C-alpha cells in the first residue's frame, strides 16, 4: 500500500475499498476508504456510514411515545388516538423528521374497515390522493374474518420522512376512524377474553430529527 508524502499537497494514500480500507486495523476490513468526493467508514468489510460532497445524514435527536393501555372509538370522522402522539422541536429549519409508528387494532364487526392518518399539528400528511367521496389516509385495515372467537389483532405500521421546515415544537399523532356502526379497538382484540387467548399489546410512535 503506497503512501505519498508531498510538501505541497500533503499525504496521499490509495482509495482502496470498504472491504480493504486504506486506513485500517489489523483485521484488514475495518477502517476508512476514499473515492471521488466521498469518505467511507466500514467495519467487518461493510460500509456503515459515508461523507459525500452533499454531506451525510445525522440523527440529531430521537423522541418516542409508547401507549400500553387500550383505546376504542366508533366514529366515521378522524379522531385522535389518545396517547399515540409525540412532540419534537427541530434544531434547524432544514432538518427532516423521520416518523415511525406501529399500532395494533381490531374491529368488533367482520367484513368492515378502519383507516388511519398521520397528522403534523392539525395537518394530515402521508395520505392518499383525494378522489370523490373515498376515504383517504396513511394506512388501512379490513377485518374480513371473525378471527376465531374474536382474539385476533392486526399490526399496522407507517414510515414517513417529513419536512416540517420549522424550529418550533411540532406534534405528530395518529388519528383513526371506522365504518359506520363499527367500533375500533387499539391494543386489544375485539373479544378481549380474560384468559391466555385474550391479546393485549403496546403501540408506539417515534420521531427522529435528521440533519439535512
C-alpha positions in Angstrom: 0.0 0.0 0.0 1.7 3.2 -1.2 1.7 6.4 0.8 2.9 9.6 -0.9 4.4 12.4 1.1 4.4 15.8 -0.7 5.5 19.1 0.8 2.8 20.9 -1.2 -0.2 18.6 -1.3 0.4 16.7 1.9 -0.1 13.0 2.5 -1.8 10.9 -0.2 -3.0 7.3 0.0 -4.8 4.8 -2.3 -8.6 5.0 -2.4 -9.0 1.3 -1.5 -12.5 -0.1 -0.7 -14.8 -0.8 2.2 -13.6 -4.4 2.2 -10.0 -3.4 2.3 -9.7 0.2 3.6 -6.6 2.3 3.0 -6.5 3.2 6.7 -7.4 0.0 8.6 -6.9 -2.0 11.7 -5.2 -5.4 12.0 -8.2 -7.4 10.8 -7.9 -5.7 7.4 -11.6 -4.9 6.7 -12.3 -2.2 9.2 -11.3 1.4 8.6 -11.5 4.3 6.1 -11.6 4.3 2.4 -11.8 7.1 -0.1 -13.1 7.9 -3.6 -14.2 10.8 -5.8 -15.9 13.2 -3.4 -16.6 10.7 -0.6 -15.1 9.1 2.5 -16.4 5.8 3.7 -16.2 4.2 7.1 -16.5 0.4 7.3 -16.5 -2.4 9.9 -16.3 -6.0 9.0 -16.0 -5.1 5.3 -19.4 -3.4 5.4 -20.0 0.3 4.8 -21.5 1.8 8.0 -21.6 5.5 7.0 -20.2 7.8 4.4 -19.5 11.5 4.0 -20.2 12.7 0.4 -20.0 16.1 -1.3 -23.6 16.7 -0.2 -22.7 15.9 3.5 -24.2 13.0 5.3 -27.4 12.3 7.3 -27.1 12.5 11.0 -29.7 11.7 13.7 -29.7 14.7 16.0 -32.4 13.5 18.4 -35.0 10.8 18.9 -38.3 11.1 20.8 -40.7 8.2 21.3 -44.0 7.5 23.0 -45.4 4.1 23.8 -49.1 3.5 24.5 -49.8 0.4 26.6 -53.4 1.0 27.6 -56.4 0.3 25.3 -58.5 2.7 23.3 -61.7 2.4 21.4 -63.7 4.7 19.1 -66.8 4.4 17.0 -66.7 7.3 14.6 -66.8 7.9 10.8 -64.7 11.0 11.4 -61.0 11.0 12.1 -60.4 11.0 15.9 -57.1 11.4 17.8 -55.9 8.1 19.3 -55.3 9.2 22.9 -51.6 8.8 23.9 -50.4 7.9 20.4 -48.7 11.3 19.8 -45.2 12.7 20.2 -43.7 16.2 20.1 -40.3 17.2 18.8 -38.5 20.6 18.4 -36.2 20.5 15.4 -32.8 22.2 15.9 -32.8 23.6 12.3 -35.5 24.5 9.9 -33.7 22.4 7.2 -33.9 19.2 9.2 -36.1 16.3 8.2 -38.2 14.4 10.7 -38.5 10.6 10.2 -41.8 9.3 11.7 -42.2 5.6 12.5 -45.4 4.2 14.1 -46.6 0.7 14.9 -50.1 0.1 16.3 -52.3 -3.0 16.8 -56.0 -2.8 16.0 -59.2 -4.9 15.8 -62.9 -4.2 14.9 -66.0 -5.5 16.7 -67.6 -6.5 13.4 -66.2 -8.6 10.5 -66.1 -7.5 6.8 -65.6 -3.9 7.9 -62.8 -1.4 7.6 -60.8 1.2 9.6 -58.4 3.8 8.3 -55.7 5.9 9.9 -53.8 9.0 9.1 -50.6 10.7 10.3 -51.0 14.2 11.4 -48.5 17.0 11.9 -50.1 19.6 14.2 -53.5 19.9 12.5 -52.4 18.9 9.0 -52.8 15.4 7.7 -49.6 14.1 5.9 -48.6 10.9 4.2 -52.1 10.3 2.9 -53.5 9.0 -0.4 -54.8 11.3 -3.1 -58.3 12.6 -2.6 -60.8 11.2 -5.1 -64.5 11.9 -4.9 -66.1 10.6 -1.7 -63.5 7.9 -1.0 -61.8 7.8 2.4 -58.1 8.6 2.3 -55.4 8.0 4.9 -51.9 6.7 5.6 -52.8 3.1 6.3 -56.0 1.0 6.4 -57.2 -2.3 7.8 -60.1 -4.5 6.7 -61.3 -7.2 9.1 -62.6 -9.9 6.8 -62.9 -12.9 9.2 -64.1 -13.4 12.7 -60.6 -14.4 13.9 -62.0 -17.5 15.6 -63.5 -16.4 18.9 -62.5 -12.8 18.4 -59.0 -12.9 19.8 -57.3 -11.6 16.6 -55.3 -8.4 16.1 -53.9 -6.7 13.1 -50.5 -5.0 13.3 -50.2 -1.8 11.2 -47.1 0.4 10.7 -46.1 3.5 8.8 -42.8 5.2 7.9 -42.7 8.8 6.6 -39.9 11.3 6.1 -41.4 14.8 6.8 -40.1 18.3 6.1 -41.7 20.5 8.8 -39.4 23.5 7.9 -39.6 24.7 11.5 -37.7 25.0 14.7 -40.9 25.2 16.8 -42.3 22.3 18.9 -44.1 20.0 16.4 -46.5 17.3 17.4 -47.1 14.2 15.3 -50.0 11.9 16.1 -52.2 9.1 14.7 -55.9 9.5 14.1 -58.3 6.8 13.2 -61.9 6.3 12.0 -64.0 3.3 11.0 -67.0 2.3 9.0 -70.5 3.3 10.3 -71.8 1.1 13.1 -68.4 -0.3 13.9 -66.2 0.0 17.0 -62.4 0.3 16.5 -60.1 -1.1 19.3 -56.4 -0.4 19.8 -54.1 -2.6 21.8 -56.8 -5.3 22.4 -58.7 -7.9 20.5 -62.4 -7.4 19.9 -63.2 -10.3 22.2 -60.7 -9.2 24.9 -61.1 -12.6 26.7 -59.7 -12.6 30.2 -57.6 -15.7 29.6 -54.5 -16.8 27.8 -56.2 -16.4 24.5 -57.0 -12.7 25.0 -54.5 -10.4 23.5 -53.2 -7.1 24.8 -50.4 -5.2 23.1 -48.5 -1.9 23.0 -48.3 0.7 20.2 -45.7 3.4 19.7 -44.8 6.4 17.6 -41.2 7.5 17.2 -39.8 10.7 15.6 -36.1 11.3 14.7 -34.6 14.6 13.6 -32.3 14.0 10.6 -29.8 16.7 9.7 -30.1 17.8 6.1 
